[in-house]
């Protein structure tokens, strides 16, 4: 018997026990004579679960009829979204039924990165995986790498336990829109490194500093609903909303007042408002005098106006309104987070909340204890509700180790795509090629999974068990529960089940660390003894105790330091690259993960109304100086790369700024995504945000030159009507 055949037989044992054979799907069409249990022709059933189209963790209910999922809506019982759902959540059905979803394991059949694969059996695929794991388990267990999205719930617990028992380092998580700057700022100002809960619904005045909370930031459905309540659900109060930012986003378009400012100056605008509040004694905070002497006196409206482009009178007016209409909130968002001085922006916004005196009060902000739902979990509790950091510093460190030959086997989760979302300067594809065996758990072939030796197809979130603790939208003790809403119709295996089976095959401490029969049993044991009826919880979509707020105490809220004012820095000579690049996540495609779904490609951008392609937004005066007209093809060039796009002229973009949505420019990821323009991530430098060690996306200059481009930008009818920007200049 050959060694490979021996390993094949040995490796199949635990997997066969877990999966009940590896070819359990029907091989031929059969008549629907004997329907499934509980099936009634024409009758729909609704199943509750959790959306995973983005990290917000909204509750969903799925209508299932004749064994097929036909509609997804928001779960009215879930505290995060209270029955509402965004377009990306609705598009989950297309991910489920996508014709390009992987239905069999794929084995590399050409050079690594060529994208050439052949289908293979699960027995063969799992044998390859176990051969690699057993080899390094004996020789160098620390050479096993797991790279994934920031996972939550027991899925993350299984991964951590597996790696720890194996002797491998902790998983490396990568999220291009992590909240490092927000976490670092809250640690500096409040003494708590966590995401706060913003009570927008009960605020009377809301200040936003590039905080696009109605589109993609943190939990857009939750905060969109709260914004609606702030504006319309109180008989005598209609909250006012003022937005500062370098472009007219959808959030900015919903504000009462939109004040365009230069990119990277959001923190200065906040300190200018704080200056007026302290100077005119409009704040109840006892820290006002110490802040004034620490340097706040220098942030006059005139000084801030020179940096930001704001009029001093506007700064003073906003400060007086904010102080006189409490409770009020100040928030900063993704546009500010990606600057080299992103932590400064968030710290300055947090300081306004301290000066307003609304910490822990209705209409203000609080810090829920999101681990309170797991009092019995002990040390594992930190893996159930992990902090939503981007992991940029860890990824960069890991790539250096990769190139040095530190890893022999890499396991990649398909819900993150670092080959697409990391700056090209980090050389992720080249680094991954230095790992002898790369295995992806993925439903689709994207830029990262295409670099693998082996791709193991996994179910979509509508076909698997799981749990989730959302980062915002509840008082700290809400747990969402996932469940399969239909019978899987692809030959896929959940990643946690594969790890549990692999642990049994490895034996010893690894098997002891993962003692469950399967992932469902892991979940059920995790919630046993908590006084929870799991059947009822799954019927409702989760465990929502509704006991009220479980807020944590902010240690430094009474005496916050004055944030150190830091100027934003940019790569590229200003003479050669005259414009500052401002990139933002697409409301439809996010960082590009939704680009393979035609519903999302077809959804018009709410401001430009463009679909299917790249565009770059510039001010008409800026465009005039460059000889560019609306709709022209252009080449956008940074010191790190160049790409084609179409020009969209808009008077609400700050002069000297080029704004581009992320998400397009895939080279793989299926026919709806691949070959649609360039990838704006390729224009970005490898640069950190000061104090947070996240990726500074907004840190390069670009040039724009007119060019001939194949095709044209398709735009739908202007939602504002048939206005022309020339008429309002």
N, C-alpha and C positions, 0 to 999 in steps of 0.2 A: 504493500500500500504506500502511495506517495504521501509525503508530509502534508501537502496541501489538502489531499483527500481526508487525511486523519483529522486535521484541524477543522475541516468542513463538517465532519460528522460530530466532532466534539463541540464545536461552536454552535451547532444548531440545537443542542439539547434544551437549554434554558429558553431560547427564543421560541422553540416549538411548544414548550409548556405554556409560555405566556400568550402567544398569538394563536395557539391552536392550529398550527400548520400555516405555512406561508402563502398558500394559494387558495384563500378562502372565498375569493370572489367568483361569481358564476362565469363560466367560460362560454356560455351560449345564451341566446335569447329564449325566454320561456314565457308561455302565456300566463296572464294574470288570473288564473283560475282560483287559487287559494290566496286571498289577500293577507297582508300582514295583520297582526293582532291589533285591535282597536281601530281598524280601518273602516270607514263608512264612505261610500261614494258620494262626492259632493260636499262632504262635511270637512270644515277646517279645524285644526287644533293649533293653539298658540303655546309655544314653549319659551320660557324665559332663559336668558343667558347674558353674556357680557361681550360687548364689542371690543375687538382688538385691531380696528383699522387705524387707531392712533393710541398714544399712551394714556388718554383721558380716563378710560375705564367706564364708559357709560353702560347703563343697563339696557338690554334690548328684549323685545319679544318677537318671535319669528312665527309667521303663519305657515303652517304645513298642511298641504292638501294633496291627496292621492300619493303620499309618500315623498312629496317634493316641497322644498322650502320656496315660498312664492313672494313673501314680503317681510321686510324688517321694519319695525317701529321702535320707538323709545319705550322703556318700561316705566309706566307711571308710578310704580312703587319705589323705584331706585332713587336715592337722594341726590345723585350727581346730576341727572338729566331730567328727572320728573316727567317722563313720557315723551320728551323731545329727542330728535336725532338729526344729525347733520347729513350732508350729501355723501360724505365718505362712508358713514355708517350704512346708509341706504345701499351703497354700491358693494357691500359685502356679498350680496348674492352673486355678483359677477365674478368675484374671486372664487366662490364655491363652484360655480358651473363653468369656469373659464376653460375653453377647449385646449389651452396650452398647459394646463396643470399636469404635473408629473404623476404618472400612474404606475410606474415601475422603477426600481432602482436603476441608476445609470452608472456605467463604468467607463472611465476614460479610454478612448480608442485612438487618440492621436497625441500630439505633444501637449503638455500642460498649458492651458490657456487657449487652446485652439477651438474649444467649444465642441469638439468631436467626441461623442459618447455613444455607447451601445447599451441597449437594455439588457439587464441581467436579472437573475432570480434573487429573491430575498435570501435564500440559503447562501448563495455565492457572495452577496453583498455583506451579509453579517459575518461570514467567515473571514472576509478581508478585514473588516473592522476588528474582529476579535484577535486575528493574527497580529495586527499592529499593536493593540492594547496589551496583549500578553507579552509581547516581546519587550516593550518599554517598561512594563510593570516589573519585569525581572531585572532589567539592566539600568533603567534611568526613569523612574516614575515622574520625576520633576520635569521631564521633557514633554509632558502632555499639556496642550493648550486648549482652552475653551474660549472662543470669542463669540459674543452674543449681544443682543439688545439688552437694555436694563430689564431684567425679568422680575416679576413680583409673585407672591403667593407660593404655594407648595411646589410649583414648577421650579422656582429658583432654589427652594430648599433641597430638592432632589439633586440638582446640579452641584450645589455647594457640598452636600454630603458625599456625593460620588467622588469629586475631585479631592476633597480632604482625605478621604479614606484611601484613595489611590496613591496619595503622596504628591499630587500635582498642585501647582499654584491655583489660587482662586480665579474664577472666571473673569475675563476682561470684558467689560460692557462698553458699548459705543452707541451714543445717541447724538447726532449732529445738533440737536436742539435741547441739550441738557440744560439744567438750571443752576449751573455752578456759580454764576455771578450773583444770582438771587440768594443762594445759600450762603455764600461768603459775606454778602452785605448784611444779611440778617444775623449772622454770627457776630459781626462787628458792632452792629447797632443795638440788637436786642439780646445778644448772648445765646441765641438759639439757632443752630444750623438746620433749618427746616423750611418747608414751604408754608406760608401762612394761609389762612382762609380769609379771603376778602369778602366782606359782607356788602356787596354792591347793592343788593336789593333794598337795604335800609339806609343807604347813604343819601345825603341831600346834595352833595357836591362831589364830583369825581374828576380827578386830574390824571391824565395818562401821558406818560413819556415814552413814546413809541411802543406802548403796550397794546398790541393788536389782539385784545382779549375776545373779540367777536369772531375772529378768523381761525387762528391756529395756536394761540398761546395758552398753554397749561390745560385749560378745560373749556373750550369755546362754547359748547352747548350749555354747560352749567352757568357760565358767566353771561352768555347771551340771554338766557331766561331771567337771570337776576337783573340784568340791565333793563329788560322789559318791565319788570316789577318796579324798578326804581323810577321809571318814567311814567307808568300808567296805573299802577294798582293802588295808589294812595289818593284819596279824594281831594285833598287840599294841597298836596305836595307833589311837585314834578321836579325831580332831581336834575341838576345841571351838569353837563359834561363838557370838559375842555381837553383837547388833545394836542400835544406837541409832537412833531415828527418831521422827517425829511421828505415824506411823500404822502399823498392822499390815499391811504388804505381804505378798506371798507369800514373799519372801525372809525377812522378819522372822518369819513363821510357821514357817519351817524352822530357826530358830535355837534353840540350847539355852536362851539367855536373851535375852529381848527387853526392853529398857529404854526406855520411851517418854520422849521429851524434848520441850521446847518447840521449835517451828520456828525455824531460824536459829541454833541454839546448838551444833551438832555440833562445831565447832572448839573451843569451850570445854571440852566433855567430853573431847576428845583431850588438851588441855593439862592438864586435871586429872589424867589418867592419867600423863602425862609428869612432872608435879610429884611424884607419889608414887614413880615409878621413880627419879628423881634424889634425892629426899629420903632414900629408904631404900637408896640405893646399889645399885639392882637393874639398872643398865645398864652395859655395858662401854664405852660411847662416851666418848672423851676430851673431847668437847664438852660434857659434862654440867655442869661447873663454870661455863663461860662462859654457858651457857643459864640457869643458876640465877641468876647475878648480873644477867643481861640482863632479868630480870623474871619468870622461871618460878616463883620462890619465892612470888610473889603469887597464883598460881593454885592455891590450896589447895582441897581437896575441899569445904570449907564454902562458899567463894566460888563455886566452879563449881556447887555444888548449888543455890545461890540463883538462878543464871541459868538453869539447865537444868531444874530440877525433880527432879534425881537426888538420891538419898540419898548423903551422903559415904561411908558404909560401902560402898555399892555401887561407887563409884569406886575406893576403896582395894582392894577385893577383886578387881576386874577388873584393876587395875594389877599386883597381885602375881601373879595367874594368868598374865597376858600375859608378864611378865618371866620367870616360872619355867617356861614351856612353849615354848621356842624350838625350831625356827624358827617365828616368828609373823608375821602380816601385818596391817596396818591399811589399810583402803581407804575412800574416800568416793565418793559417787555422785551421780546426777542430782538427788535431793531436796535435797542440800546445794549442788550447783553453781548452782542457780537463785536462790539468795539474793543479796542485795546484797553480802554478805561471803563469797561462795562460794569465792574464792581462799584466804581465811583457813582455811576448813574443810579444804581439800585440803592446804594447807601444814602444818597441825597434824597431820593424819593421816600425811603424809610424814615429819614429825619423829619420830613414834613408830617408823617403820621404821628411821630412822637410829639411834635409841636402842636398838632391839633388835639392831642390828648384822647385819642380814640382807641387805644390798644385795649383789646378785651371787651369792648363795648359794642352794642348793636350799631350797625352802620360803619364800624371800623374794621380792624383786623385782629385775628387771634391765631393761636398755634395749637391745633388739635393734636392729641396724642394718638397717632395712627397705629401704634403698636398695642393699644389697650385692648384690642379684640383678641389678643393671644397671650393671656396671662400665664398659660401653662407651657408656652413654647420655649422659655428660657433663652439660651444663647441663639437658638434658631429664629427667634422673633426678628432679629435684625435682617434675616434673609427673606422674611415674608413681606415687609414693607420697606424696601431699601430706599435710600435717598436717590432722587433722580438726577444724579450727576452725569455729565457727558462722557467721562472716561477718556478725554482727549490725551491727558498726560500719560495715562496707563497704556493707551494704544501706541503712543509714540515710543515709550520705553520698551514695549513688547516687540515693536518692529525692529528696534535695534538688536534685541536679543535674537529675533528670528534670523537676521542677517549674520549674526555670529554663530549660528548653528545650535542654539539652545533648545530648539523644539524638534522632536521627531514625528509627533502626530499632532495635528490641529483639528479640532471639532468646531464647525462653524454653524451658527443658527441662522436660518434663512430670513429671519425678520430684521436683520440689519445687513446693510450692503456697503461695507467700508470701501470696496473697490470703486464705488461710485461717489460716495459722500466725503471721503477724505481728500485733502489737497494733494495734487499730483506730486508735490515735492516730497511727500513722505514715502513714495514708492511702495505702496502696499502690494500691488501685483508682483513686483520683482521680489519683494521680501517673502511673500507667501510661496514663491517658487522654490525657496531654499528649504522648505519643510518637506521631508520625504513622503509623508502620507497626509493628505488633507481630505476630510470627510465633511460634507455639508448635510444638514437637515433642512430641507427646503421643499416648497411646493412648486417653485418656478425656477427656471434657469436665468439668473441675472448675472451681473458682472462679477460678483464674488463667487457664487456657486459654480460658475463656469471655469473657475480656476482650480477646481477640486479634482481629486482622483476618483472620488466616489460621491454620488449624490443619493441620499436616502429620502424618498418622498414622505412628507408629513401631512397630516390632515389640516384643513383650515380650522379656524376657531369655532366654526359652526358644527364641527364633527368630533369634538374632543371634550374631555373633562378638564376642569381647572377651577381656579379661584383667583380673585384679584382684589387688591386694596387700592382704590383710586387715590391719586395724589392731591385731589382737591374736591370739594363739593359735599363733604360730610363732616360730622362732628368728631370723627376719629375712630368709630367702632363699626363702620359699615364694611361688609365683605360681600363682594359679588361672586356668584357661583356660575361657572360655565357647565354646560351639558350638551351632548350631541343632540341636535334637533332633527337629524335625519340619519338613515343608515348610510355609512360611507360607501361611495360608489367608485372610489379610486383605491388602488392597492397601496395604501399609505399606512404608516405606523407612527404613533405619537412619540416624540423625542424622549419624554420621561419614561415611557414604557420600555424603550430600547435601552436606556441607561440602567433601569432596574433589572432587566434581563441580563445585560452585560455584567452587572455586579454579581449576580448569582453565578454566572459562568466563571468569573474571576475568583470567587470564593473568598475565604478569609475575612479580614476587616472590611473589605469593600462590600461583600455580601451582607455582613452584619450591620453596616451603616444604612443599607437600603433593604429592610427586612420584609417589605410588602410583596404581595402577589402581583400587584400591578398598581398603576398610578391612581386608579379610582379608590383602591383600598387605602392607599396613602392619604388621600383626601378625607375619606370617611373616618379613618382613625384620628386624623388631625382635629376633627370637630366633634368626635365622640367625647362625652363627659362634660360638654359645655352647656348642657341643657337645651340643645338645639334639636328640633325635629328636622332632619335633613330633607325628608320628602316635602314638607311644607316650605322649607327654605328654598329648595329648587323650584317649587311652584311659584314662589314670589320673586325668584331671581337672585336671592342672597339673604344675608343675615343683617337685618337693619333693626337695631335695638331701640332706636329713637329715645334714648335716655337723656338727650340734651348734650350740651357741649362738654367735652372733656379737655379743657384748655390747659396748656402748660404755662408756667410762669416765666415771663421774660426777665432775666436777671439784670440787664443793663438798661431797661427801658426808661428808668428815671434819670439816668445820667449818660446819655449817648455821646460818643466823641464826634467832633466835627469831621466829616469825611474829607480826606485829602484830595483837593482838586487836581486832577491829572488831565492833561491835554491828550486827545486821541492822536495816535501816530499812524502814518500810512506809508506803505512801500511804494517806490516809484518816484522818479523825478517829476516835479510838478510841471516843468516846461514840456516834457515829453508826454506825460500822462496827466492832462489837465483836470480830469473829472474824478470825483470820489465815487467808488463803487459801493452801492447799497443793495445787498441781496436780501431777499426775504422768502420764507416758505410759501409755496403756492397754496391757496385756500383749497384747491382741488387735489393736487398731487403731493402736497407736503414736501418732503425732501426728494421725492421721486418714486416713493413706494406705491403710489396710486397710478403711475403712468401706464401700467399695462391694462387698465380698465377703461373701456371706451366711454362709459357713462361720465367718468371724471374728465377724460380728455375733451368730451363734448360740452362740458359745463363751462359757460362763459365766465371769464374773470369779471368780478363785479365792477371793476373800474374801467379797465381797457376793453372789456367785452371780447377779448381775443380767445381763440381756442387752438389747440393742437400744436402750436409752435412756440418758439422763443420770441421775446421782444425786450426792448430796453426803453425805459421811460426817461425822457429828458424834458427840461423846461423849453418852451418855444424860443426864448431868447438864446439859450445855450445852443439849441439846434440851428438857429439862424447863423450864429457865429461859426458853426461847423459846416454850413451849406447843406443841411439835412432837412428833408421834408417828412411829414407824417406818412408812415408806411414804407419809407425807403429801406432797402437792405443796407446793413452796415456790418462792419467788422469791429468787434470790441476787443481791445488788446490790453493786457496787463503785463507786468514784468514776468509773469509766470505762464502765460499762454494766451491764446486768442480764440475767438469763436464768432460765428455768424448769428445775426439776429435782425429783427425788424424794428424800426424806430417808431415809438409811440410818443407823440408830443402831448404834454399835459401841463397846464399852468400851475398846478399845485405841487409839482416836484421842485424841491429847492434848487436854485440855480447852481451850476457847477457839480450837479449830482447825476449819476447814471444809476437808475434803479432797475433791478432785474429779478424776476421770480425764479426760484429754484424748481427743480423737478424734471425738466426736459434734458435731452442730450444723452439718452441711453445708447450704448452700443449693442446691448443684448436686452433681455427681459421681454421678448415677444414682439409680435408685429405691430401692436398698438404703441409701443414705447420706443423701439429701436429706430435710429436714423432720423429722429425729429430734432434737428438742430444740434447745438452744442450744450455742454454741461457747464453751468456757471461755477460749479465747485472747482473746475480746472483752472479758473482765473485766480484762485485765492492763494495766499502765502501760508507757510507753516509758521504761525505766530500765535502766542498765548495772550489771553486776557490777563492783565496784571492782577495778581491777588487771587485769581480763581483757577488758573491753569486750564481754562477751556479754550476752544478754538476761536481766535479773533477773526470772524468772517468779514467784518466791516473794516478791513485794514489795508486796502490797496487802492491805488489810483489806476485809472484806465484812460485810454484814448479811444475815440470813435471815428471811424472813417467810412465814408459812403462806399458801397460795393454792390456788385451785381450778384443777386442771390436767386436761386431757382425757386419758383413759386411766389406766393404772396401770403401776407398775414390775413387770416380770415377773422372778421369781427362781426358780431351780431349788432342789432340795432342798439343805439345808445339808450341806456336805461333812464338817463336824465331827459331824454328827448333829443331832438335834432339840433343841439347847440353846436356852435363852432367856437373853438378857443379864441379865434381872432375877435369874436364879438364881445369878449369879456376882458380883453387886455386894455 
